[in-house]
Amino acid sequence: MFKINPYRPGAGLMPMFLAGRENDIEEIKNIFEALKYNIPTQSVIYSGLRGVGKTVLMNKFYTMAKEMDLFCEYVEIDEKKDFTSIISDTAQEFLKKAGRKERGKPFMQKALDALKSLVLSFNPEDTTFSLSIQERELYVTRSYERSLIQVFTSIGEIAYETGIPICFIIDEIQYIKKDELGALISAIHRANQLGYPIVVIGAGLPKIVKMLSDVKSYSERLFEYKTVGSLTEEQSVKAIIEPARKFNVEYSEKATDRIFEITKGYPFFIQQFCKIIYDVVDGKYIGTELVEENISKFFEALDSGFFKSRYERCSDMEKAFIFSMVKCGKLPCTISNISKNFGKNGKSISPIRAKLIDKGIIYSTKHGELDFTVPEFDGFIRRLEEYEEWKR
């Protein structure tokens, strides 16, 4: 018999009931309303661990922007994607839309010139635009940062004149290269100074806050920083019961208490655990007995997918670094304790630490302390035979 399962664990999949993010949604809605009145606002950066629902939020904001008739593009950055091409393509799509309005036409050539400059400052061999030798030499001599500023201010001017606000939603923002990130900060800063209705909403791992500050010190004033964390117990209960309620399936209070205790309120964990439970429920009631019976299946699912995929990206030396972190017992742990467990001094393990940070496995909670970007990752490591062998 076919049964619809209302829980949706996955990378960025929208749950049937989005719990605990009402304030964030309302705040972004107010930002979009301000932009429609040509009022520039602070850009917003959301940071948090893996599995807390940052991408779900970004997708929700994208849908809201479209419904409110903003020009909005969702961009997910990774190490392989060319950020400059993404921005260039997005700007061209905006110009197509704005070009249909008479008030935007007088500003089109200026914006196209800015795009040519951006593309060629990044890659002089690019053939996106047909240019003479003289034009190509002119554009190539311009700096990348200056070119991106010109793109943002020129499309921002068109946005102001046509009444079409622009929103860039950038997910996994920690993967933007340092020079590109610096140029992006400068570009949005200048567009804001000129009063143009253009905003960036970004999401990334906790290290992004320090990254932005290191690249441009004034980014602390340019962006509003928000932390996306695990759900409270009340919010978690709603995330658990509301999807099932649509199919007349109820949980006992003790069952929801136990699910919260096991998942610690992490949205992805709740979706994963409840999906497993719902798959085997026979009837319209879920009690603690059914929850207890499926705890091992829940951890097996996390270990074979959510945790393992990240662990297997690590070299043997990186795994040893991770084991040394877990051996500290309590997280976050100090670099000095990690060094002691590793059996090497802090300087010699610094390159390994840097690689793990770049891979998004660990992050610095504060000076001299590290933690995992994936919640409960230390529990996964403790369940590994490799870790037990390493300890011996």
Legacy VTK file of the C-alpha trace (Angstrom):
# vtk DataFile Version 3.0
C-alpha trace
ASCII
DATASET POLYDATA
POINTS 392 float
0.000 0.000 0.000
1.340 3.393 -1.035
1.856 5.795 1.867
2.878 9.443 1.612
5.670 10.309 4.001
5.397 14.007 5.008
9.016 14.335 6.178
11.682 15.517 3.767
15.310 15.102 4.837
17.670 16.371 2.169
19.940 19.224 1.123
17.755 22.311 1.193
14.445 20.491 0.714
11.548 22.600 1.982
9.783 20.808 4.875
6.024 20.573 4.842
6.044 22.746 7.965
8.824 25.326 8.372
9.155 25.741 12.134
10.987 28.378 14.126
11.951 30.784 11.343
9.012 33.193 11.516
11.095 36.166 12.697
13.654 35.725 9.906
10.910 35.531 7.299
9.204 38.665 8.622
12.477 40.621 8.689
13.323 39.740 5.080
9.783 40.577 4.011
10.277 44.060 5.524
13.562 44.433 3.624
11.842 43.552 0.351
9.052 46.038 1.082
11.630 48.791 1.701
13.394 47.993 -1.572
10.107 48.357 -3.457
9.988 51.930 -2.166
13.568 52.478 -3.399
14.860 52.492 0.186
18.301 50.809 0.397
18.762 48.427 3.313
21.553 46.470 4.963
22.443 43.191 3.331
22.068 40.129 5.557
24.408 37.209 6.224
23.129 34.001 7.838
25.686 31.662 9.376
25.280 28.276 10.985
26.313 24.631 11.105
25.396 22.049 8.494
21.844 20.769 8.732
20.279 23.762 10.502
18.242 24.851 7.477
20.186 27.765 5.958
19.484 26.649 2.383
15.812 26.098 3.199
15.674 29.708 4.388
17.425 30.950 1.233
14.896 29.102 -0.938
12.054 30.570 1.090
13.446 34.096 0.589
13.819 33.453 -3.131
10.162 32.445 -3.398
9.116 35.510 -1.380
11.139 37.844 -3.622
9.526 36.440 -6.750
6.049 36.746 -5.216
6.785 40.395 -4.344
7.995 41.082 -7.916
11.650 41.692 -7.130
14.314 40.591 -9.557
15.992 37.798 -7.602
18.620 35.190 -8.391
19.616 32.275 -6.179
23.296 31.364 -6.464
25.003 28.409 -4.782
28.788 28.733 -4.702
31.194 25.823 -4.786
34.888 25.409 -5.499
34.207 24.604 -9.157
31.803 27.417 -10.063
33.020 30.687 -11.536
31.523 33.468 -9.399
32.231 36.139 -12.025
30.305 34.269 -14.732
27.385 33.804 -12.344
27.230 37.532 -11.552
27.632 38.425 -15.225
24.839 36.057 -16.331
22.563 37.321 -13.559
23.186 40.972 -14.473
22.408 40.230 -18.120
19.127 38.562 -17.134
18.225 41.662 -15.131
19.002 43.927 -18.093
16.683 41.854 -20.297
13.846 42.346 -17.836
14.542 46.024 -17.145
15.072 46.738 -20.855
11.368 46.237 -21.450
10.693 49.437 -19.534
11.279 52.755 -21.288
12.829 54.360 -18.210
15.626 51.801 -18.190
16.708 52.049 -21.836
18.890 55.209 -21.542
21.097 53.423 -18.970
21.579 50.124 -20.837
24.813 50.930 -22.665
26.513 52.020 -19.455
25.565 48.726 -17.825
26.742 46.673 -20.818
30.090 48.480 -20.792
30.444 47.652 -17.100
29.739 43.976 -17.829
32.372 43.894 -20.569
34.873 45.368 -18.139
34.002 42.798 -15.452
34.260 39.774 -17.739
37.549 40.867 -19.278
39.125 41.990 -16.008
38.531 38.441 -14.758
39.496 36.608 -17.960
41.153 38.592 -20.776
40.674 35.635 -23.164
36.882 35.555 -22.715
34.964 35.933 -25.991
31.529 36.649 -24.530
31.560 40.111 -26.101
32.738 40.978 -29.609
35.352 43.708 -29.126
38.060 45.418 -31.115
41.689 45.114 -29.989
41.587 48.680 -28.649
38.408 48.037 -26.655
39.796 44.789 -25.251
42.986 46.513 -24.092
40.912 49.279 -22.469
38.728 46.879 -20.473
41.531 44.520 -19.458
43.461 47.346 -17.780
40.654 47.938 -15.277
40.812 46.236 -11.875
38.406 43.428 -11.043
37.065 45.225 -7.962
36.474 48.474 -9.843
34.704 46.562 -12.613
32.348 44.792 -10.196
31.555 48.118 -8.507
30.610 49.529 -11.917
28.339 46.563 -12.607
26.509 46.923 -9.286
26.125 50.690 -9.536
24.971 50.593 -13.157
22.352 47.874 -12.613
21.454 49.539 -9.302
20.762 52.784 -11.148
18.486 50.952 -13.581
16.747 49.229 -10.669
16.078 52.637 -9.130
14.786 54.186 -12.359
12.560 51.248 -13.365
11.274 50.349 -9.893
12.610 46.783 -10.136
14.624 46.038 -6.949
17.438 43.495 -7.126
18.167 40.711 -4.644
21.164 38.392 -4.883
20.748 35.276 -2.730
24.162 33.649 -2.333
24.367 30.268 -0.596
27.622 28.618 0.573
29.201 32.062 0.453
32.325 30.824 2.259
33.511 29.302 -1.028
33.884 32.671 -2.794
37.544 33.441 -3.434
39.052 36.187 -1.285
39.508 38.755 -4.088
35.983 38.126 -5.385
34.532 38.438 -1.886
36.352 41.724 -1.342
35.077 43.056 -4.660
31.513 41.968 -3.829
31.639 43.790 -0.479
32.942 46.963 -2.146
30.292 46.759 -4.871
27.304 46.376 -2.557
28.747 49.079 -0.285
28.968 51.589 -3.138
25.491 50.721 -4.439
24.092 51.309 -0.937
25.885 54.658 -0.667
24.216 55.786 -3.887
20.794 54.767 -2.562
20.085 51.992 -5.059
17.580 49.205 -4.230
19.960 46.269 -4.359
20.599 43.768 -1.565
22.649 40.624 -0.942
21.335 37.858 1.294
24.059 35.327 1.975
24.387 32.091 3.907
27.437 30.124 4.943
29.317 28.284 7.645
30.258 30.095 10.879
33.694 31.068 9.523
32.090 33.496 7.043
31.733 36.227 9.698
35.499 36.342 10.239
36.153 36.012 6.499
34.085 39.105 5.719
35.704 41.110 8.499
39.205 40.086 7.415
38.572 41.093 3.790
36.952 44.473 4.528
36.793 45.839 8.073
33.680 47.923 7.352
31.717 44.758 6.452
30.678 44.657 10.122
28.545 47.739 9.427
27.562 46.816 5.893
25.913 43.503 6.807
23.452 42.429 9.436
24.623 39.113 10.832
22.167 36.386 11.815
22.876 32.976 13.341
20.754 30.025 12.261
20.790 27.433 15.015
18.898 24.394 16.220
15.220 24.713 17.109
13.918 25.195 20.633
11.923 22.352 22.150
8.640 24.116 21.374
9.680 24.757 17.769
10.924 21.184 17.399
7.608 19.759 18.597
5.822 21.750 15.875
8.290 20.500 13.252
7.595 16.945 14.436
3.808 16.923 14.794
2.500 19.332 12.136
3.488 17.346 8.982
1.971 14.126 10.383
-1.144 15.916 11.593
-2.084 16.624 7.970
-2.530 12.863 7.593
-4.299 12.463 10.954
-1.293 10.831 12.624
-0.551 11.941 16.192
2.491 11.669 18.475
2.402 11.159 22.214
4.015 13.909 24.275
6.672 11.495 25.522
7.460 10.504 21.921
8.103 14.101 20.855
10.169 14.668 24.012
12.345 11.687 23.123
12.763 12.762 19.489
13.869 16.204 20.635
16.299 14.636 23.098
17.864 12.486 20.347
17.935 15.121 17.567
18.787 18.095 19.826
16.505 20.248 17.705
18.555 20.144 14.479
16.037 20.470 11.619
17.702 17.936 9.301
17.937 15.384 12.113
14.248 15.862 12.953
13.238 15.300 9.321
15.476 12.227 9.031
14.360 10.601 12.293
10.656 11.309 11.764
10.814 9.963 8.198
12.227 6.675 9.487
9.557 6.446 12.195
6.725 7.379 9.834
7.795 4.755 7.292
7.061 1.968 9.789
4.073 3.355 11.715
1.008 1.147 11.402
-1.990 3.219 12.334
-2.560 6.781 13.484
-0.500 6.927 16.677
3.247 7.211 17.377
4.372 6.456 20.915
7.737 6.187 22.662
8.062 2.458 21.902
8.158 3.133 18.150
10.664 5.950 18.672
12.987 3.745 20.742
12.812 0.922 18.187
14.121 3.202 15.445
16.947 5.097 17.183
19.607 2.728 15.814
18.188 3.067 12.268
18.363 6.842 12.639
22.056 6.837 13.546
22.798 4.290 10.817
21.186 6.610 8.270
23.211 9.594 9.496
26.444 7.600 9.631
26.100 6.183 6.113
25.101 9.492 4.508
25.255 12.812 6.325
28.468 12.083 8.265
30.283 9.593 6.030
30.217 11.782 2.923
32.185 14.459 4.762
34.524 12.088 6.565
35.571 10.348 3.344
36.724 13.653 1.849
39.526 13.750 4.424
43.079 12.487 4.024
44.653 10.173 6.623
46.417 13.109 8.285
43.176 15.093 8.367
41.394 12.119 9.942
44.112 11.964 12.598
43.518 15.660 13.301
39.776 14.980 13.641
40.464 12.030 15.976
42.675 14.315 18.086
39.802 16.792 18.380
37.353 14.096 19.472
39.824 12.721 22.013
39.656 16.112 23.797
36.290 14.916 25.115
34.565 18.275 25.163
34.015 20.546 22.156
35.061 23.145 21.196
38.617 22.184 22.059
41.845 24.136 22.178
44.527 23.792 19.520
47.075 23.060 22.260
45.074 20.025 23.405
44.647 18.848 19.824
48.415 19.136 19.312
49.017 17.115 22.462
46.655 14.347 21.319
48.149 14.424 17.829
51.680 14.146 19.178
52.941 17.128 17.194
53.400 20.830 17.853
50.864 23.469 16.807
52.920 24.816 13.901
53.330 21.446 12.221
49.576 20.719 12.248
48.529 24.208 11.095
48.420 23.220 7.375
46.137 20.291 8.227
43.860 22.574 10.241
43.728 25.034 7.320
42.725 22.285 4.869
39.926 21.073 7.161
38.637 24.625 7.509
38.717 25.070 3.713
36.775 21.828 3.298
34.133 23.098 5.717
34.700 20.291 8.237
35.870 22.436 11.176
35.783 26.111 12.127
37.289 28.418 14.715
34.785 29.250 17.451
37.199 31.819 18.882
40.946 32.361 18.958
42.703 29.069 19.642
39.558 26.894 19.720
38.002 24.608 17.115
34.734 22.749 16.605
33.035 20.741 13.853
30.706 22.438 11.357
28.510 19.330 11.420
26.461 18.838 14.603
27.086 15.557 16.461
30.020 14.740 14.170
32.099 13.759 17.212
29.527 11.063 18.063
29.916 9.616 14.569
33.705 9.534 14.978
33.396 7.712 18.316
31.320 5.021 16.600
34.065 4.345 14.041
36.355 1.334 14.369
39.113 3.464 12.821
38.925 5.828 15.781
39.196 2.973 18.286
42.202 1.593 16.404
43.829 5.049 16.349
43.368 5.422 20.107
45.030 2.051 20.696
LINES 1 393
392 0 1 2 3 4 5 6 7 8 9 10 11 12 13 14 15 16 17 18 19 20 21 22 23 24 25 26 27 28 29 30 31 32 33 34 35 36 37 38 39 40 41 42 43 44 45 46 47 48 49 50 51 52 53 54 55 56 57 58 59 60 61 62 63 64 65 66 67 68 69 70 71 72 73 74 75 76 77 78 79 80 81 82 83 84 85 86 87 88 89 90 91 92 93 94 95 96 97 98 99 100 101 102 103 104 105 106 107 108 109 110 111 112 113 114 115 116 117 118 119 120 121 122 123 124 125 126 127 128 129 130 131 132 133 134 135 136 137 138 139 140 141 142 143 144 145 146 147 148 149 150 151 152 153 154 155 156 157 158 159 160 161 162 163 164 165 166 167 168 169 170 171 172 173 174 175 176 177 178 179 180 181 182 183 184 185 186 187 188 189 190 191 192 193 194 195 196 197 198 199 200 201 202 203 204 205 206 207 208 209 210 211 212 213 214 215 216 217 218 219 220 221 222 223 224 225 226 227 228 229 230 231 232 233 234 235 236 237 238 239 240 241 242 243 244 245 246 247 248 249 250 251 252 253 254 255 256 257 258 259 260 261 262 263 264 265 266 267 268 269 270 271 272 273 274 275 276 277 278 279 280 281 282 283 284 285 286 287 288 289 290 291 292 293 294 295 296 297 298 299 300 301 302 303 304 305 306 307 308 309 310 311 312 313 314 315 316 317 318 319 320 321 322 323 324 325 326 327 328 329 330 331 332 333 334 335 336 337 338 339 340 341 342 343 344 345 346 347 348 349 350 351 352 353 354 355 356 357 358 359 360 361 362 363 364 365 366 367 368 369 370 371 372 373 374 375 376 377 378 379 380 381 382 383 384 385 386 387 388 389 390 391
